[in-house]
Amino acid sequence: TVIITGALFLQGGDVGSEPLRKALFQVVAIATSTGYGTADYMLWPVIAQIVILMLMVVGASAGSTAGGLKLLRISLAVKVAKRQLNRLTHPRRIHTVRMNGEQVEQEQVELIVGMLLVWILLFAGASLLMALIMAPMGADLDVLSVIGVVASALGNTGPAMGEFGPAVTWASMPNTGLLLTGILMWFGRLELLTAVILFSPSTWREPGARKKDPDDEDQNNVV
């Protein structure tokens, strides 16, 4: 909010508390996946647009119904990266990851890092596919529009960036693009791990069932 307010103040055009009001409302709306847009942030300075895009990716706090990666996971990933750097400089020292004064188990660390990697791969793959789908738009297509749509869909934000910002509709997007964004919204709302578990064959396997072993069949034939 402070960065966007400062950028709007330096840009000029607004008086009084108007920059703070616009920045605060838009930050809350984007971070909480509310989807409201009271100002066209595509007319704001570039640094403000970057902050908006980052909010689409990060989202709100853990445990909330908002989309995005969640602040807790980002914070944990930063701590893990810091631990790995410390291991390079002090390899013999025991390094742990702590959140709120408590040590985080290695299994939880691996789970969070794995989910972040899956999210990054999904984001990259969906961006490439979206760019291919929207290629017929020609000159109207730019990188910001593509990654903005994907980030907005995965974060369940609502308004996107570029040609699909808060002041325009998504009517110009091809039907296949709308279908892709719908799938991404579904993944973003359910959380990636939930969606992966849902589509895992082992989830739908009957309890106690296991794959047939050819050696077992041979033994039965011998008997």
VENVEN-V640015 format. One line per field, one symbol per residue. phi: phi as a letter, one per 20 degrees, with the letter a starting at -180 (. if undefined). A space follows every 10 residues. Layout:
phi=???
This chain:
phi=.fffffffff fnodcmeggf ffffffffff femfnebebe ffeeggffff ffffffffnd ffneefenfn ffffffffff ffffffffec feeedcdccl ndfeffffff ffffffffff ffffffffff fffegffmff ebffffffff ffffelfofd cmfcffecee fffgffffff ffffffffff mfffffffef gffeffgnfb ffegffffff fff
